[in-house]
Amino acid sequence: MHKIKTWFFPLLLCLLLGFLGRAQAQHSIIPQPVSLVQKTGTFTIDGNTSLQFQKSNRELAALAGYFANHVRNVSGLELPLNKKKAKTIQFTIEKLAGLGPEGYLLTVSPEAIVIKGNSRAGVFYGFQSLIQTLPAIRTNEALQVPAMEIQDEPRFGWRGMMLDVSRHFYSVEAIKQFIDLLALYKMNTFHWHLTDDEGWRLEIKKYPKLTSVGAWRQEIPGSVFYKKDSVYSASLAGKKPYTYGGYYTQEQAREVVAYAQARSITVLPEIEMPGHSAAALAAYPQFSCNQHPQAVPNATVKNAIVDNTKVNFNYCAGNDSSFIFLQDVLREVMAIFPSEYIHIGGDEVDKFYWEVCPKCQKRMQTENLKDAHELQSYFVKRMEKYLLANNKKLLGWDEILEGGLAPSATVMSWRGEKGGIEAAKQGHNVIMSPSNPLYFNRYQAGPEGEPLGAKFSLNTLDKVYAYNPHSKALSSAEAKFILGGQFAIWTEFISSVEHLEYMLLPRMPAIAESLWTPVAQKDFKSFTDRLNRWHFQGWEQRGIRFHKQYYQSRTHEGNRQ
């Protein structure tokens, strides 16, 4: 008997520690929290549970409504607010030492759940972690939350998604669906690409033709942007063109802004200038260099010729009326969007007309500009002054570096990291959005067997997960200018919500974890395990389409913790 004891208890201890280690590893929360310690027991949300918060705090009252609504949707339970019950879910906004502005503490015991946040956003993120322990849809199973302690905060303050609605239009309801997905994964910026050559999508009351003309183009059934082969083109022969497009009223845009704000997400509007403006110039050709009439093009092609005339893609930089027009537009945009930044695009400027336009050439002489690149810099700097005068900051793609960067501009680096590195070394803020691997309109597998996508790079899930916005080319001091990262979806090939969901998921949670979780704590195997415990099945149950390469079907069913 004595011999049994000498080996039995150490073995039992090892088994117990191994079990606890597995239990801790088997939570389902994405992004991976900075610190998560599992405890003994569970908290059951039932009829004896109430939500407790400071009644006078409107932000907390709104958060209570948000969480109570989620519980109602997945269980039918109506959680009372600030009522005396045996069990409570308590949440407060208070100063938490050692955590940043979006940090939170989540403590779960069998008697209470307590969420503390440094801000409204922090409390909201605590709720998102809590939501990922509950059923994804209503199944009538008990709402049991494992006992645990989480201390958490994001690695980067900018965690964003860019959605192009110019090439294909998505309804307000669809936009809200994508915002809900962003919120679940603690992303905090929705970059709304509202204007481009193929369509102007925002109502501007002073210039109604921007939407009556600029929001619509002629398409051929079955046509796809940039498809060139003759066999494909021949298959479209004889098909009757139809009018395609749409736009958001200012009321709808404000509705989206409010919806996002309730989920701790900032909506960043992008109004393209000076290039990618063919739709606007179809509506108002007087703001172009060569003021000929043109239709809204259905594809952006460099040096495009339509009806024997080169398409106007750029505003005339030599015409003061162009700047007055854009200031009028931005005045209405700024009244809708309370974001700190306004994105002005600034990429892929086709300088053909500028180089032959008498007004542009005169501007270059007057301002002592040596080439069209410096003329572009002049254009951006002039718009920056207007934004700064209205307490807004200018954000643009990395081409705004060409000819000299505007003094306080922030750079969004898409052509790799080179532009972002250059801007950071100059002391400018940077958001990293390199097309490889953060353009989600590009294939994530295949391309055989995959829906149509861009072929420039294969942006697989593991590549997205491994991405780190802190380039090794930057010193620690320079790296402080990297605000964070952002993925983008351009919609040349993506005309349906289902296709867009497929390109988003599961790459969106992957970049969310990369931007939130400390590098040392990231683990791709753990990430895909957590996807399988809750997320894949949750999307499937809700009818959300996703890429299934790492989906292990129902092998993890019943292990939702």
Beta strands, then each sheet from edge to edge (+ up, - down):
strand 1: 35-45
strand 2: 49-52
strand 3: 87-93
strand 4: 104-108
strand 5: 112-117
strand 6: 143-152
strand 7: 158-164
strand 8: 189-193
strand 9: 195-196
strand 10: 199-200
strand 11: 216-219
strand 12: 242-245
strand 13: 266-273
strand 14: 305-306
strand 15: 309-310
strand 16: 341-345
strand 17: 393-397
strand 18: 410-413
strand 19: 430-432
strand 20: 482-489
sheet 1: 1+ 6- 4+ 5- 3- 2-
sheet 2: 7+ 8+ 13+ 16+ 17+ 18+ 19+ 20+ 7+
sheet 3: 9+ 10-
sheet 4: 11+ 12-
sheet 5: 14+ 15-
end
